[in-house]
Amino acid sequence: MTVAIVFALLVVGSVVFSLVSPWWFTPLASNWGTIDTTLIITFMITGVVFCALVLFMAYSMFRFRHREGIRAGYEPESGKLELWLTGLTSVGIAAMLAPGLVVWKDYVTVPPDAATVEVMGQQWGWAFRFPGADGVLGAVDPMRIDADNPFGLNPDDPHGGDDVLVEGGEVRLPVGKPVKLLLRSVDVLHDFYVPQFRAKMDLVPGMVTYFWFTPTVTGNFEILCAELCGVGHSAMRGTVVVVEPDAHQPWLDEYPTFAQAVRDTALAEAVRQGNSMNQ
Amino acid sequence: MAQTAIPTGTYDDTDHDEDLGDGHHEPRSFITKYIWSQDHKVIAIQYSITAMAVGLIALVLSWLMRMQIGFPGSLPFIDPERYLQFVTMHGMIMVVYLLTALFLGGFGNYLIPLMIGARDMVFPYVNMLSYWVYLLAVLVLVASFFVPGGPTGAGWTLYPPQAILPGTAGRDWGIILMLVSLIIFVVAFTMGGLNYVTTILQARTRGMTMMRLPLTVWGIFVATILGLLAFPALFVSGLMMLLDRVLLTSFFMPTITSLGERLSYGGGSPLLFQHLFWFFGHPEVYIVALPGFGIVSDLISTHARKNIFGYRMMVWALLAIGVLSFVVWAHHMYVSGMNPYFGFFFATTTLIIAVPTALKVYNWVLTLWQADIHFTVPMLFSLAFILTFVSGGMSGLFLGNVVVDVPLSDTYFVVAHFHMVMGVAPVLVIFGAIYHWFPKVTGRMLNDALGKFHFWVTFLGTYAIFFPMHYLGFVGIPRRYHDFEGIAFIPDSARELNAFITVAALVVGAAQLVFLFNMAWSGFRGRPAGSNPWNATTLEWQTPETPPGHGNWGPRQPVVYRWAYDYSVPDAEQDFLPQNYPRPAGDGLNPEAPPEQGGLLR
C-alpha cells in the first residue's frame, strides 16, 4: 500500500526534478545541435515510458493489494496483448534509433572543406600540429618520438618541414570553419573531450583516430581527458580558444614549424634535405 | 503469512540413487560436512558468504570514493592513485567476485538441484573444487591490497597500455595479481558452470520438462551458458596481457614512449583488448541480469499469488537476450577509435535487444494485474527491482544509440546507468531472494521489521544516489576523476549535489549492516519458518525436511505434474498447487494442454 504511493510519488518527483533541475546540458558551442536533439527525443520517449510503466505498477499495486477472500485471476498468457506490446515497443525503438543513425552518418562523414589539425596526447598533456603552408601533415613514425621530435615526424618527408608544432596545451581554432581532428597518442589511451562541442573520440597509441566538428561560438573551452590514462587523468587539461577567422593565422605564425624547431638539433640536416627534394 | 494446509505432493517410488557417485555418501565428520563438502547446499552457502564478505570490501571502497567526490580532500590519504585503486577494486569485486559468484555459485548451487528435484549437482566433486578455486581467486585478489604499490588502479576495464605501464597505480604487482585472479576465477566458473548446465539438462526429476522449469532455473541456465561462452574471452585477454606485462610480448602494445622512455613493445593493438574484453564484458552484464530476471519472476508470482504472465514468452525472451548479448559488445566502444561504421551495426543490435527485455518488464508488470499482492519483504524488493531496472534500461537506450552516447560516454551518466541497471537492480533481487529463501536455508524467518527498514533505506537511498547522477552526466562531468579542481564549466551546484549523493551513499551502506545483523540474528533466533512459509509451488518448498537434508528428498524424489505457476487456480481449494501435486485427469489446467483448454503448450 505505502509502496504504491511511494512509486507514484517517485514518478512525480522525478518529473519535477527534471523540470527544475539546474543540472542540464552545458551550453552548446559547436554544430552538433543535432546530437542534443536526438538526446532530447530519447529523453522524451523513455521518460514517458518510464512514467507510464511505474504509474501502471503503482495503480496495480494499489488496486490488487491483498484483501481477505479475494483470489487472484488465472491468466497464463495473452498472445494478442504480447504481440501488441512487441509492436508498440518496436515502434518506439525505431523512433529513437532512426534519427540517431541519421546523425551518426553526419558524425562519420567529414565535410570536404574541413581543415585538418592533429592532436597529440601524452601523460598528461596535449599538443597540436597544423599542416603548414602545403596543407599536408608530414609523415610520422612513433619510433622517432623523442625529446627533440615529440611528434615523431619523419625528416625525410618533404611535407613535414612546414608543419606547425603547438605545444603547451592551448590551441586556437577559427570560428565557423569545420575542422577534422586527427588523434594520436604517445603512450596510453586518452580522449579529446570538450563538453561544449559534444563530440569526442579516443586517442589510441599505434593508430590515428578522428572526428570532426565546427566551432560556432568564440571563447575559451577546456579540453578534458575522458579516457582513464593513469594517475594524472583528472589533471590532463588543455584549452581550445575559438577565435575570429582572421585572428587565427597570426596566432599560428607565432609557433615554430618542424624545420625551425629542429634547427639546432641533429635532425636539422635531414629536414633540409627533405625540403630540397620537395622543390 | 498464515500457514495453510499444504497439498500433499507425490514422490517417486523408483530408486534413482543407483547411479549416484561416491559424493553422495553421507558426510561423516564436521570437516566433510561443512568444509570439504560436496553437498550443493553447503557449497552454495560457502559461495554466498565468501561473495558477501568480499562485497563488504567493495562497500567500504565505495564509501571512500564517495567521500573524495562529495567532500574532496576530507580524507587526505585518498590521493589520485588510491582513488583510482578504490574505483577499480570496487568495480571488479562487485561485477565478478560478488554478483557473478553470488548469483551462480550461490543461488545457482542452492536452487538448481532443489528446484528440478535432483539430489545434488551431477559432478559434486567438481562443484566442491569450483568453490575452493573461487576462494583462491578471491584471496589472490585481496592479496593485491598488501603488495608493494597496492592493487591496480587501471579501472575495472583494465585497458592496456596504461594498465601495465608506469603512470598507473599497481603496475608492479597489483595488475599481475588482478590478472592471475581473473584467470583463476574463470577456471572456477567453468567448473561450476559446466555442472549447472549439465545438471539442468540431465538431472531433472520425472515430469520436470524444460517448459515446466521455474524461471529462476531458466535464468541461471541461460546465464551460465553465456558465461561458458564469454569467460574464455576474458581468460585469453587476461593471459595475453599478463604475457605483455611479464614477458614483454606485444599482443596489445604498440610502439610506445612512456614518460619519456621508449619501450620495447611494438605492433600490438590496444583495441584488440577492448574487443576481447567487451566480448566478455557485455554478456557479463546479462550473466548478472538473467538470474535476477528469473528470480524476480518467481518472487513476483509467489507473492502476488498469480501465475507469471506469459511464461513461454519469458523463456523465449531470455534466450533471445542471451543470443543478442553476443552481438552488441562494441556499444561500449563507440568512441574508442574503432571503425566508426561499426556504430551503425552495434546501435541497431543494441536497440533491438531492448524489445525482448521490455517484454519481460511488461510481463512482470502484467502479473500484478488482477493479482492478490502480499507486500512481503521479498515482494517489496522485487517491485523496487522493476522500477530500478526500468530506469536503468531507459538510460541504456541513450547509451546504446551511438550518437547519443557520444556526449554521454565516460561521464557520470554512464556511472548512473550501469549502477542502476547492473548494480542496484541485481542487488535488490539478491536481497529479495535472500528474504525469500532464507527460511528454506536456515529454517527460520528473517526479522520483518528490520527487513522493511532495510528495504526502504536501500530502495529510496539508491534512487537518491543514482537518479540525480544522470544529470551530472548531462552537464558533461567526466567519470574516474579524482577531483574537479578548476574545471570552469562545472557549476558549484554540481559539487553540492555530489555532497548530497555522498551522504545518501553513506546511509545506504550503513543500512546494509542492519541486514547483516538481521541474517546473523535471525539465523539463530528467528521465528521457525516451517517447510513452506510463502505457500509456494516450486519443488524446493516441498522437501521433507527444512533445511533440506543431504540428498534433499529423503527416500523418494518428487514427481512433477504441472508448471511452477499454479497460483489461484480456479476451483482449486488452496491458492497454490505445488509442482508435484497430482493432477486429476482432464482438469484442463495442464500447461501442456492446447491453449484453448487453458494449457500452455501444444
Interface residues (C-beta under 8 A of the other chain):
Chain A: M1 T2 V3 V6 F7 L10 S14 F17 S18 S21 P22 W23 W24 F25 T26 W32 T34 I35 D36 T38 L39 T42 F43 I45 T46 G47 V49 F50 L53 V54 F56 M57 S60 M61 F64 R65 H66 R67 I70 R71 A72 G73 Y74 E75 P76 E77 S78 L81 E82 L85 T86 T89 S90 I93 M96 L97 G100 L101 V103 W104 Y107 V108 Q122 Q123 P142 M143 I145 D146 A147 L183 V186 D187 V188 L189 D191 Y193 P195 Q196 R198 A199 K200 M201 D202 L203 V204 P205 G206 M207 T209 E222 L224 C225 A226 E227 L228 C229 G230 V231 G232 H233 S234 A235 R237
Chain B: P80 E81 L84 G153 A154 G155 T157 Y159 P161 Q162 L165 G167 T168 A169 P254 T255 I256 T257 S258 L259 G260 R262 G266 G268 S269 P270 L271 A304 R305 K306 N307 F309 G310 Y311 R312 M313 V335 S336 G337 P340 Y341 G343 F344 A347 T348 L351 I352 A354 V355 A358 L359 V361 Y362 N363 V365 L366 L368 W369 Q370 A371 D372 I373 H374 F375 L380 L383 A384 I386 L387 V390 S391 M394 S395 L397 F398 N401 V402 V403 V404 V406 P407 L408 S409 D410 T411 L460 Y463 F467 P468 Y471 L472 F474 V475 G476 P478 R480 Y481 H482 D483 F484 G486 I487 A488 F489 P491 S493 A494 L497 Y565 Y567 S568 V569 P570 D575 P591 G598 G599 L600
